[in-house]
Amino acid sequence: MKKYDFIIIGSGCGMNIVDEALGNGLSVALVDKGPLGGTCANTGCIPSKMLIFAADRIAEIQEASELGIEAGIRSIDFDSIMERMRKSVRENQEHMKRGMAETKDLDFYEGVGRFIADYTLEVNGEKIKSDKIFIASGSRPFVPPIKGLEGVDYLTNETVLQLKERPESIIIIGGGYIAVEYGHFLAAMGVKVTMLEMADRLILAEEPEISELLKKQLSRRMDIHTRVQAEEFKANVGGVTVTANDVKTGRKREVAAQRILVAVGRRSNADTLALDNTGVEVDQRGFIRVNEYLETTRKNIFAVGDSNGQQMFTHVANAEASLAAYKAIPGSKIAMAYSAAPHAVYSHPQIASVGLTEEAARKAHKVMVGKARYFDVAQGEAMLEKDGFAKAVVEANSGKMLGFHIIGPYAPILIQEVVNAMTSGGGIDWIQTSMHIHPAITELIPAVLSNLKDAA
């Protein structure tokens, strides 16, 4: 049995740990069934954003008439857009393979790793051991047990990337981040999109008024039904029929489309690791339990990224991986902090948020809330952006920023100023006393803070 200083399971954010360990002269085993690069590079953020970038350009052209510009789209080469994305994914995989083949002190075990004891794994019949193991095994689409679903050719966020032909119509089951992003993309491609969401609004984690505006804007380009639960799927000559139940009234309806996309959440891959052979515990959802240092219930076994389900975003996973490596190598006692962990939704309009929602903040703080529309600042008016807005949630006594939420153009870029201030421990003064270019859309951030009022 070969022993290593570190064993890392997963080549997504786990590669941050690999790099840190190799940089410190440690021997490393990387275990991954593939494809190399993890979810983000292969089936998540990178390929989806390549598609969405094209969708954004289409939406801008379609909306140009609001600015007095008459423009049209003569054709959309769906196959070319999809193949550009797939080519990029393939090239990234090949680049990683070449890099790993040339790396010293790194052994790559391509296959599913399963624990046979606390610090011992078996991969393809070969046993390997380490005193320090990092689980970065990621997640996969959650497929709900709905009647008839197994009998239809449904898509997930992974298989939708393999589409060779543009469907005429599609039903998206779900209303979270993945659902609204692919709804935006497919609608821009000319697909008739119908979205069925069981909850009373889209993207429950966002502020209610952001969810409301998102539904209003997306409804211009697709059919969105909330409080509707899919109950049964049936294949038909033209595709699939979904029987859905109105959660409030109990009334049933049938919706038909050529394809189905299931986007109702993610589940941890921890169930593939035979954790029953270890002291590593999982929660009721199947995600691995960790403490503030990302250590599991077994000493020196860490879980990072989607496997622990804390915040399932790549930038958070990368930060967790780096912190876990620091804890394992020099014994650093830095705890993982999520209070200033941002996220973005690349729908149309875009969304970006950091920190607490108003509802969550009220539970532990006396808060002030401020809002401003894009149109309230000069550049927003120039853009004719009348609906987009930003919202700040601030602790009343200290002026500490607790949360910030934006819906509108460039939201993921605009939020960074707030993230930097929150990460540095600064309050609203850090932003209000900084000079902002005029006219620039970044003036939206201090405009929000100038409107702070005690929350009723």
C-alpha positions in Angstrom: 0.0 0.0 0.0 1.4 3.4 -1.0 1.3 6.2 1.5 1.1 9.9 0.7 1.4 13.1 2.6 -2.0 14.2 1.1 -4.8 12.5 -0.7 -7.2 14.8 -2.5 -10.5 13.5 -3.9 -11.7 15.7 -6.7 -10.0 17.8 -9.3 -12.1 21.0 -9.1 -11.3 23.1 -6.1 -9.2 20.2 -5.0 -6.5 21.4 -7.4 -5.9 24.4 -5.1 -4.9 21.9 -2.4 -2.8 19.9 -4.9 -0.9 23.1 -5.8 -0.4 24.2 -2.2 0.9 20.7 -1.2 3.3 20.4 -4.1 4.6 23.9 -3.4 5.5 22.7 0.1 7.3 19.6 -1.2 4.7 17.1 -0.2 3.8 13.9 -1.9 0.2 13.9 -3.3 -2.3 11.5 -4.7 -5.2 12.9 -6.7 -8.3 10.7 -7.1 -10.9 11.6 -9.6 -13.2 9.6 -11.9 -13.2 12.6 -14.3 -13.6 14.7 -16.2 -10.7 16.6 -14.9 -11.5 20.1 -13.7 -14.6 19.4 -11.8 -18.1 20.7 -12.2 -17.3 24.4 -12.8 -15.0 23.7 -15.8 -16.9 20.9 -17.4 -20.7 21.2 -16.7 -21.1 24.4 -14.6 -20.0 28.0 -14.6 -17.6 28.0 -17.5 -19.6 26.3 -20.2 -22.9 27.9 -19.1 -21.5 31.4 -19.1 -20.0 30.9 -22.6 -23.6 30.1 -23.7 -25.1 33.0 -21.7 -22.7 35.5 -23.1 -24.2 34.9 -26.6 -27.7 35.1 -25.1 -26.9 38.5 -23.5 -25.9 39.9 -26.9 -29.1 38.7 -28.4 -31.2 40.2 -25.6 -29.4 43.5 -26.0 -30.2 43.6 -29.8 -33.8 42.7 -29.1 -34.0 45.6 -26.6 -32.1 48.2 -28.7 -35.4 49.7 -29.9 -35.8 51.3 -26.5 -32.8 53.4 -27.2 -34.1 54.4 -30.7 -32.0 51.8 -32.5 -33.7 49.5 -34.9 -31.8 46.3 -35.2 -32.6 42.7 -36.1 -31.2 39.3 -35.8 -31.0 37.5 -39.1 -30.0 34.1 -37.8 -28.7 32.3 -34.7 -26.2 29.4 -35.3 -27.2 27.3 -32.3 -24.8 24.5 -33.3 -21.9 26.8 -33.6 -22.6 28.4 -30.2 -22.8 25.0 -28.5 -19.7 23.6 -30.3 -17.6 26.7 -29.3 -18.5 25.9 -25.7 -17.7 22.2 -26.0 -14.4 22.9 -27.8 -13.3 25.1 -24.9 -14.2 22.4 -22.4 -12.2 19.8 -24.3 -9.2 22.0 -24.6 -9.2 22.7 -20.9 -9.4 19.0 -20.1 -6.5 18.3 -22.4 -4.5 21.1 -20.9 -5.0 19.7 -17.4 -4.0 16.2 -18.5 -0.8 17.5 -20.0 0.0 19.5 -16.9 -0.6 16.6 -14.6 1.5 14.2 -16.6 4.5 16.7 -16.3 4.0 17.3 -12.6 6.5 15.6 -10.2 5.4 14.1 -6.8 1.8 13.8 -8.0 0.2 10.5 -8.7 -3.2 10.6 -10.5 -5.7 7.8 -9.8 -8.4 8.0 -12.4 -11.5 6.3 -10.9 -14.0 6.3 -8.1 -12.3 6.4 -4.7 -14.0 4.6 -1.8 -12.9 4.6 1.8 -12.2 1.2 3.3 -11.0 2.8 6.6 -10.7 6.2 8.0 -7.4 7.1 6.2 -7.4 4.5 3.5 -9.0 4.5 0.1 -9.3 1.9 -2.7 -9.3 3.1 -6.3 -9.6 0.5 -9.1 -8.5 -2.2 -6.7 -5.4 -0.3 -5.5 -5.2 0.8 -1.9 -3.7 4.1 -0.9 -3.2 5.8 2.5 -2.6 9.2 4.0 -2.9 10.9 7.4 -4.5 13.9 5.7 -7.3 13.5 3.2 -9.3 16.2 1.5 -12.7 15.4 0.1 -13.6 17.7 -2.8 -15.9 15.3 -4.6 -18.4 17.9 -5.8 -22.1 17.4 -6.5 -24.4 16.3 -9.2 -27.9 17.2 -10.3 -30.7 16.1 -8.0 -33.4 14.2 -9.9 -36.6 14.1 -7.9 -38.7 10.9 -7.7 -41.6 12.1 -9.9 -43.9 9.6 -11.6 -42.9 8.8 -15.2 -39.7 10.9 -15.1 -37.5 7.8 -15.6 -39.4 7.0 -18.7 -38.7 10.2 -20.6 -35.6 11.6 -22.1 -35.0 14.5 -19.7 -32.1 16.9 -19.6 -30.1 18.2 -16.7 -27.6 21.1 -16.5 -25.0 18.5 -17.6 -26.7 16.8 -20.5 -28.2 20.1 -21.9 -24.6 21.0 -22.9 -24.6 18.1 -25.3 -27.6 19.3 -27.4 -26.8 19.2 -31.1 -30.1 20.7 -32.3 -32.1 23.5 -30.9 -35.4 22.3 -29.5 -38.6 24.1 -30.5 -39.9 24.1 -26.9 -38.8 23.1 -23.5 -40.3 22.8 -20.0 -37.9 23.7 -17.2 -38.7 22.1 -13.8 -37.4 24.4 -11.1 -36.9 28.1 -10.5 -33.5 28.4 -9.0 -30.2 29.7 -10.3 -29.7 27.0 -12.9 -33.3 27.1 -14.1 -33.4 30.9 -14.7 -29.9 31.0 -16.3 -30.8 28.3 -18.8 -34.2 29.7 -19.3 -32.6 33.0 -20.4 -30.2 31.2 -22.7 -32.8 29.0 -24.4 -35.3 31.8 -24.8 -32.6 33.9 -26.5 -32.0 31.0 -28.8 -35.6 31.1 -29.9 -36.9 28.2 -27.9 -40.4 28.4 -26.4 -39.6 28.1 -22.6 -42.1 27.2 -19.9 -40.9 27.2 -16.3 -42.7 25.3 -13.5 -41.6 26.3 -10.0 -43.1 24.7 -6.9 -42.4 27.7 -4.6 -44.3 31.0 -4.6 -41.4 32.8 -6.3 -38.2 32.3 -8.2 -34.8 31.9 -6.5 -35.9 31.8 -2.9 -32.5 32.8 -1.5 -32.9 36.3 -3.0 -34.8 39.2 -1.6 -38.5 38.9 -2.4 -38.6 42.2 -4.4 -35.6 40.9 -6.5 -37.5 37.6 -7.2 -40.6 39.6 -8.1 -38.7 41.8 -10.6 -36.9 38.8 -12.1 -40.2 37.0 -12.7 -41.6 40.1 -14.3 -38.7 40.6 -16.6 -38.3 36.9 -17.6 -42.0 36.6 -18.2 -41.6 38.9 -21.2 -39.7 36.1 -22.9 -41.1 32.9 -21.4 -44.1 31.4 -19.5 -43.4 31.2 -15.8 -45.7 29.4 -13.4 -45.0 29.5 -9.7 -46.8 27.4 -7.0 -47.0 24.6 -9.5 -45.6 21.1 -8.8 -44.9 18.6 -11.5 -46.6 15.3 -10.7 -46.3 13.1 -13.7 -44.4 12.9 -17.0 -45.5 11.1 -20.1 -43.8 10.7 -23.4 -45.8 11.7 -26.5 -45.2 11.8 -30.2 -43.9 15.4 -30.1 -41.9 15.1 -26.9 -43.2 15.2 -23.3 -46.4 16.1 -21.4 -46.2 17.2 -17.8 -49.1 17.0 -15.5 -48.7 19.7 -12.9 -50.6 20.5 -9.7 -51.4 24.0 -8.5 -50.0 24.0 -4.9 -52.6 26.5 -3.7 -55.8 25.3 -5.4 -55.1 21.7 -6.2 -56.2 22.3 -9.8 -54.3 20.2 -12.3 -53.0 21.3 -15.7 -51.1 19.7 -18.6 -48.1 21.3 -20.3 -46.4 19.8 -23.4 -43.0 20.5 -24.9 -40.4 18.8 -27.1 -37.8 18.6 -24.2 -37.7 18.7 -20.4 -34.9 20.2 -18.3 -34.8 19.2 -14.7 -33.2 21.9 -12.5 -34.4 21.4 -9.0 -31.1 21.4 -7.0 -27.9 19.5 -6.4 -26.9 16.6 -4.3 -23.5 15.8 -2.8 -21.3 13.1 -4.3 -20.3 12.1 -0.8 -22.6 9.0 -1.2 -20.1 7.5 -3.7 -17.3 7.4 -1.2 -18.4 4.6 1.2 -18.2 7.0 4.2 -19.9 4.3 6.3 -16.4 2.8 6.6 -15.2 6.0 8.3 -16.1 8.3 11.2 -17.0 11.0 8.7 -20.6 12.0 9.2 -23.1 13.5 6.7 -26.2 15.6 7.5 -29.8 14.7 6.6 -29.3 16.0 3.1 -26.3 13.9 2.5 -23.7 16.7 2.7 -20.6 16.1 4.8 -20.6 17.8 8.2 -17.6 20.2 8.8 -16.5 22.6 11.5 -15.4 26.2 10.9 -12.0 24.9 9.7 -13.6 22.6 7.1 -12.6 19.5 9.2 -15.0 16.6 9.2 -16.0 14.6 12.2 -12.8 12.7 11.7 -9.6 14.5 12.5 -7.4 15.5 9.5 -10.1 14.6 7.0 -11.5 17.7 5.4 -14.4 18.4 3.1 -14.6 21.4 0.8 -16.7 22.7 -2.0 -20.1 21.2 -2.9 -19.4 18.1 -0.9 -20.1 20.0 2.3 -23.0 22.0 0.9 -22.1 25.2 2.8 -22.3 27.6 -0.2 -22.3 25.9 -3.5 -20.3 28.5 -5.6 -16.9 27.9 -7.2 -15.3 31.0 -5.6 -16.4 29.8 -2.2 -15.1 26.3 -2.9 -11.7 27.7 -3.9 -11.5 29.7 -0.7 -12.5 26.7 1.4 -9.9 24.6 -0.3 -7.1 27.1 0.3 -8.1 27.5 3.9 -8.2 23.7 4.5 -4.7 23.4 3.0 -3.4 26.1 5.3 -4.9 24.3 8.2 -3.3 21.0 7.3 0.2 22.2 6.3 1.3 24.8 8.9 -1.6 24.2 11.3 -3.2 27.6 10.8 -6.3 28.2 12.9 -8.1 30.5 10.5 -11.9 29.8 10.4 -13.9 29.9 7.2 -16.1 33.0 7.1 -19.1 33.2 4.8 -20.5 36.6 5.8 -18.9 38.3 2.8 -19.2 35.5 0.3 -21.0 36.9 -2.8 -22.8 35.1 -5.5 -24.3 36.1 -8.9 -27.1 34.8 -11.2 -26.4 35.3 -14.9 -30.1 35.6 -15.9 -31.4 38.6 -17.8 -31.5 40.8 -15.7 -28.4 39.8 -13.8 -28.5 39.4 -10.0 -25.7 39.7 -7.4 -25.9 39.5 -3.6 -23.6 39.3 -0.6 -24.4 38.8 3.1 -27.8 38.7 4.8 -31.2 39.3 3.4 -33.3 41.9 5.2 -35.4 39.1 6.8 -32.4 37.2 8.0 -30.7 40.4 9.4 -33.8 41.4 11.4 -33.5 38.2 13.4 -30.3 39.3 15.1 -29.9 43.0 14.4 -31.6 46.4 14.4 -31.3 47.3 10.8 -31.5 50.2 8.3 -32.5 49.5 4.7 -31.6 51.6 1.7 -32.7 51.3 -1.9 -31.9 53.1 -5.2 -32.8 52.5 -8.8 -30.3 52.4 -11.6 -32.3 55.3 -13.1 -31.5 57.4 -10.0 -27.9 57.9 -11.2 -26.8 59.6 -14.4 -25.4 56.6 -16.1 -28.5 54.5 -15.2 -30.7 57.1 -16.8 -28.4 57.1 -19.9 -28.9 53.4 -20.1 -32.7 53.8 -19.7 -32.6 51.2 -17.0 -35.8 52.0 -15.2 -36.5 48.7 -13.4 -33.1 47.6 -11.9 -32.3 48.5 -8.4 -30.0 47.8 -5.4 -30.7 47.3 -1.8 -28.5 47.6 1.3 -29.1 46.1 4.7 -27.0 47.9 7.4 -26.7 47.4 11.2 -28.4 50.6 12.6 -26.0 51.2 15.5 -22.7 50.6 13.9 -23.2 51.3 10.2 -21.8 47.8 9.5 -22.8 46.4 6.2 -24.8 43.2 6.7 -26.1 42.6 3.2 -26.3 44.1 -0.3 -28.5 43.0 -3.2 -28.6 44.1 -6.9 -30.7 43.3 -9.9 -29.8 44.8 -13.2 -27.0 45.3 -15.7 -23.4 44.5 -14.5 -24.7 43.4 -11.0 -21.8 40.9 -10.5 -19.3 43.7 -11.2 -21.0 46.3 -9.1 -21.2 44.1 -6.0 -17.4 43.8 -5.8 -17.0 47.2 -4.1 -19.3 46.1 -1.3 -17.7 42.7 -1.0 -14.3 44.4 -0.6 -15.7 46.7 2.1 -17.3 43.9 4.0 -14.3 41.7 3.8 -12.1 44.5 5.2 -14.5 44.9 8.1 -15.5 48.4 7.0 -18.9 50.0 7.3 -20.8 52.3 5.0 -18.3 55.1 5.6 -15.7 53.1 3.6 -17.9 53.5 0.5 -19.5 56.8 1.1 -16.2 58.6 1.6 -14.6 57.1 -1.5 -14.6 59.1 -4.6 -16.8 57.6 -7.4 -16.4 58.5 -11.1 -19.2 60.6 -12.5 -21.0 59.6 -14.5 -20.6 55.9 -14.0 -22.9 53.2 -13.0 -20.8 52.6 -9.9 -22.5 55.7 -8.4 -25.4 53.3 -7.7 -23.7 51.9 -4.6 -23.3 55.2 -2.6 -26.7 56.3 -3.8 -28.2 53.2 -2.1 -26.4 54.1 1.2 -27.5 57.7 1.1 -31.1 56.4 1.3 -30.8 54.4 4.4 -33.8 54.4 6.7 -34.7 52.5 9.9 -36.5 49.4 9.0 -40.1 49.4 10.2 
